[in-house]
Amino acid sequence: MDEPKSKQVLLIINDAPYGNERPYNALRLALNLVKRPSARVRVFLMADAVTGALAGQKTPTGYYNIERMMSSIARRGEVAT
């Protein structure tokens, strides 16, 4: 049986980390993809999304912690600004 071919995935996020669900959904997808051994995942942050990579964020009440999600992806994939 042939080994699965490596897949490269690039996710570009340009929305602010809090206020809508698009960055959260993109990061959820990235977190699930980095678990696959055959996937190489890169997340590129631009415009307002760059603030999601800042350390020491105070997460607004009722929101997910984008900084924690970014850190997890950076350990297993790549995050660039």
C-alpha positions as CSV (number, residue, x, y, z in Angstrom):
1,M,0.0,0.0,0.0
2,D,1.3,3.4,-0.9
3,E,2.0,6.0,1.8
4,P,-0.4,9.0,1.7
5,K,1.0,12.0,-0.2
6,S,1.9,15.1,1.8
7,K,-0.7,17.9,1.6
8,Q,0.2,21.5,2.0
9,V,-2.4,23.8,3.4
10,L,-2.2,27.6,3.7
11,L,-4.9,29.5,5.6
12,I,-4.9,33.3,5.3
13,I,-6.7,35.1,8.1
14,N,-7.3,38.9,7.9
15,D,-10.1,39.5,10.3
16,A,-9.7,40.8,13.9
17,P,-9.4,37.9,16.4
18,Y,-12.5,38.9,18.3
19,G,-15.9,40.1,17.0
20,N,-16.7,37.4,14.5
21,E,-16.2,33.7,14.1
22,R,-14.1,33.5,11.0
23,P,-10.6,33.6,12.7
24,Y,-11.8,31.0,15.2
25,N,-13.2,28.7,12.5
26,A,-9.9,29.0,10.5
27,L,-7.9,28.1,13.5
28,R,-10.1,25.2,14.5
29,L,-9.6,23.8,11.0
30,A,-5.8,24.4,11.3
31,L,-5.7,22.6,14.7
32,N,-7.4,19.6,13.2
33,L,-5.2,19.5,10.1
34,V,-1.9,19.7,12.1
35,K,-2.9,16.4,13.8
36,R,-2.6,14.6,10.4
37,P,0.9,13.3,9.7
38,S,0.5,13.9,6.0
39,A,-0.5,17.6,6.3
40,R,1.8,20.6,6.4
41,V,-0.1,23.6,7.7
42,R,0.7,27.2,7.5
43,V,-1.4,30.1,8.9
44,F,-0.7,33.6,7.5
45,L,-2.0,36.5,9.5
46,M,-2.5,39.9,7.8
47,A,-4.2,43.2,8.6
48,D,-6.3,43.0,11.9
49,A,-5.6,39.3,12.4
50,V,-2.0,40.1,13.4
51,T,-3.2,41.2,16.8
52,G,-4.3,37.6,17.5
53,A,-0.7,36.5,17.8
54,L,0.2,39.0,20.5
55,A,1.2,37.5,23.8
56,G,-0.7,38.3,27.0
57,Q,-4.1,38.9,25.5
58,K,-7.1,39.5,27.7
59,T,-9.8,37.4,26.1
60,P,-13.2,39.2,26.1
61,T,-15.9,37.4,28.2
62,G,-17.6,34.7,26.2
63,Y,-14.8,34.4,23.6
64,Y,-12.3,31.7,22.8
65,N,-8.6,32.4,23.5
66,I,-7.0,33.0,20.0
67,E,-3.5,33.4,21.5
68,R,-3.7,29.8,22.9
69,M,-4.9,28.5,19.6
70,M,-2.1,30.2,17.7
71,S,0.5,28.8,20.1
72,S,-0.7,25.3,19.6
73,I,-0.6,25.7,15.8
74,A,2.9,27.3,16.0
75,R,4.2,24.3,17.9
76,R,3.0,21.8,15.2
77,G,2.7,23.9,12.1
78,E,3.7,27.4,11.0
79,V,2.3,30.8,11.8
80,A,3.6,33.9,9.9
81,T,2.7,37.6,9.9
